[in-house]
Amino acid sequence: MASAIIAARVGEETALGRDPQVLLVGFGNMGQALVRGWLARGRAAGSIRAVDPAPAARAAAGALGVAASERFAASPGAAPDVVVLAVKPNQIATALSELAPLARGATVFLSIVAGKTIAQLEAALGARAAIVRAMPNTPAAIGQGITALVANGAATAAQRELCEQLVAAVGATVWLADERDMDAVTALSGSGPAYVFLLIECLERAGAEAGLAPELARRLALATVAGAGAYAAAAAEPAAELRRRVTSPGGTTQAALDVLGGEHGLADLISRAVRAAAKRSRELSAV
């Protein structure tokens, strides 16, 4: 199914206010990346509260000036504007059982939990809970990620804007019209950084096998992938046209592409890899 993207942009300040109250449940790598992005954009640390059972995670929150506790204890008048669910999939059931009372108010739940559908979240929080599901990727750790979002019918336009603004602190955003596209998004951009890391690894190894010193091969591979990606992002032409431009007939690049483009070559491998990842994403969502 072709993705139906209805919006793509980096978020602006939300209509709900500059510093709405955020409860971040789970302070792992992605949770920490989000907080660093929020603080860098001027969000007050006092507007953020973290919950994580791990002492090291709570210490990391404290180092950023963010109050952290081992568990969430609801209290009247203290409901956050948004709850960001950033726990591991096997921890989500416990977290939702504690947070369910918030779903009866004006709180929106922003989930970045891999493989958990809106329907599964609604089953725990209630059908009237405002929910936005998001899929960021690893480059969010350096503010270069991309996050796909999809909302249920209970989420208002202002709540959608707030959730977009929060994830836009770590990169670009796209909205999906159909949650079913999330499996393909997971396979392409969610898992995609690993494919690029593998490409870098392979280039490093091939350079060393061709006679380069390993450290030189690594530097060349990293700079080539980073530069090509930046060049493609800045260009108006599609990647296929850029590839044609740098490929002289009978030249060295053509010799390499003859190998990569052969039967069961790179295009076929990538297509099969993305299909396999999307299939696995569907399987995990059904658990």
SULRA-V228344 format. One record per run of one state. SS is the DSSP state (h for helix, s for strand, l for the rest). FROM is the first residue (numbers start at 0). TO is the last residue. If there is no record, write none. Layout:
SS|FROM|TO  SS|FROM|TO
This chain:
l|0|3  s|4|7  l|8|20  s|21|24  l|25|27  h|28|39  l|40|43  h|44|46  s|47|50  l|51|53  h|54|62  l|63|65  s|66|68  l|69|80  s|81|84  l|85|87  h|88|103  l|104|106  s|107|110  l|111|116  h|117|124  l|125|128  s|129|134  l|135|136  h|137|141  l|142|143  s|144|150  l|151|155  h|156|167  l|168|169  s|170|175  l|176|177  h|178|189  l|190|190  h|191|208  l|209|212  h|213|233  l|234|237  h|238|244  l|245|250  h|251|259  l|260|264  h|265|284  l|285|286
